[in-house]
Amino acid sequence: MSTATLTRPLFDQICTALTSNPHVPFQDVRVEAADGRVVLTGSVKTFFQKQMAQEAVRRVDGVQQIENLLQVNWT
């Protein structure tokens, strides 16, 4: 995960949200954020995991917009 454009409290909250969700493979998700906009990149194995990552981040205070660019890799 990149902390370059994240404030520390927001970064911590996003990490906590993703790691506490048992349906999200946290190690495969990368996060970038600026001005309340969060971009999720990386790859997951199912569309369910992609949606769960987005929903976990959506609940974080300070997040205003999410761009979910996670790729579903079936193999």
C-alpha positions as a Markdown table, in Angstrom:
| # | Residue | x | y | z |
|---|---|---|---|---|
| 1 | Met | 0.0 | 0.0 | 0.0 |
| 2 | Ser | 1.2 | 3.5 | -0.8 |
| 3 | Thr | 1.1 | 6.1 | 1.9 |
| 4 | Ala | 2.4 | 8.9 | -0.5 |
| 5 | Thr | -0.9 | 10.7 | -0.7 |
| 6 | Leu | -2.7 | 9.5 | 2.4 |
| 7 | Thr | -2.8 | 11.2 | 5.7 |
| 8 | Arg | -1.7 | 8.8 | 8.4 |
| 9 | Pro | -5.1 | 8.6 | 10.2 |
| 10 | Leu | -7.0 | 7.9 | 7.0 |
| 11 | Phe | -4.4 | 5.4 | 5.9 |
| 12 | Asp | -4.7 | 3.6 | 9.2 |
| 13 | Gln | -8.5 | 3.6 | 9.0 |
| 14 | Ile | -8.5 | 2.1 | 5.5 |
| 15 | Cys | -5.9 | -0.5 | 6.4 |
| 16 | Thr | -8.0 | -1.5 | 9.4 |
| 17 | Ala | -11.2 | -1.7 | 7.3 |
| 18 | Leu | -9.6 | -3.9 | 4.7 |
| 19 | Thr | -7.7 | -6.2 | 7.1 |
| 20 | Ser | -10.8 | -6.6 | 9.4 |
| 21 | Asn | -12.9 | -7.8 | 6.5 |
| 22 | Pro | -12.4 | -11.6 | 6.1 |
| 23 | His | -13.5 | -11.5 | 2.5 |
| 24 | Val | -10.8 | -9.1 | 1.3 |
| 25 | Pro | -7.3 | -10.4 | 0.4 |
| 26 | Phe | -5.6 | -7.4 | 1.9 |
| 27 | Gln | -2.1 | -8.3 | 0.6 |
| 28 | Asp | -3.4 | -8.1 | -3.0 |
| 29 | Val | -5.0 | -4.6 | -2.7 |
| 30 | Arg | -3.2 | -1.3 | -3.2 |
| 31 | Val | -4.7 | 2.0 | -2.1 |
| 32 | Glu | -4.1 | 5.5 | -3.3 |
| 33 | Ala | -6.1 | 8.5 | -1.9 |
| 34 | Ala | -6.2 | 12.3 | -2.1 |
| 35 | Asp | -8.8 | 14.8 | -1.0 |
| 36 | Gly | -11.4 | 12.1 | 0.0 |
| 37 | Arg | -11.0 | 10.1 | -3.3 |
| 38 | Val | -9.7 | 6.6 | -2.9 |
| 39 | Val | -8.4 | 4.4 | -5.8 |
| 40 | Leu | -8.3 | 0.6 | -5.2 |
| 41 | Thr | -5.9 | -1.4 | -7.5 |
| 42 | Gly | -4.5 | -4.9 | -7.6 |
| 43 | Ser | -6.2 | -8.2 | -8.2 |
| 44 | Val | -8.7 | -10.4 | -6.4 |
| 45 | Lys | -10.2 | -13.8 | -7.2 |
| 46 | Thr | -13.9 | -13.0 | -7.3 |
| 47 | Phe | -16.3 | -10.2 | -8.0 |
| 48 | Phe | -17.5 | -10.6 | -4.4 |
| 49 | Gln | -14.0 | -9.8 | -3.0 |
| 50 | Lys | -13.9 | -6.7 | -5.3 |
| 51 | Gln | -17.2 | -5.5 | -3.9 |
| 52 | Met | -16.3 | -6.3 | -0.3 |
| 53 | Ala | -13.1 | -4.2 | -0.6 |
| 54 | Gln | -15.1 | -1.3 | -1.9 |
| 55 | Glu | -17.8 | -1.6 | 0.8 |
| 56 | Ala | -15.1 | -1.8 | 3.5 |
| 57 | Val | -13.5 | 1.4 | 2.3 |
| 58 | Arg | -16.9 | 3.1 | 1.9 |
| 59 | Arg | -17.5 | 3.0 | 5.6 |
| 60 | Val | -14.3 | 4.9 | 6.5 |
| 61 | Asp | -14.8 | 8.5 | 7.6 |
| 62 | Gly | -13.2 | 11.0 | 5.2 |
| 63 | Val | -13.8 | 8.8 | 2.1 |
| 64 | Gln | -16.0 | 10.7 | -0.4 |
| 65 | Gln | -15.4 | 8.8 | -3.6 |
| 66 | Ile | -14.1 | 5.3 | -4.5 |
| 67 | Glu | -12.7 | 4.3 | -7.8 |
| 68 | Asn | -12.6 | 0.5 | -7.7 |
| 69 | Leu | -10.0 | -0.7 | -10.3 |
| 70 | Leu | -9.5 | -4.1 | -8.8 |
| 71 | Gln | -9.1 | -6.8 | -11.4 |
| 72 | Val | -10.9 | -10.1 | -11.0 |
| 73 | Asn | -8.4 | -12.9 | -11.8 |
| 74 | Trp | -10.2 | -16.2 | -11.9 |
| 75 | Thr | -7.1 | -18.4 | -12.0 |
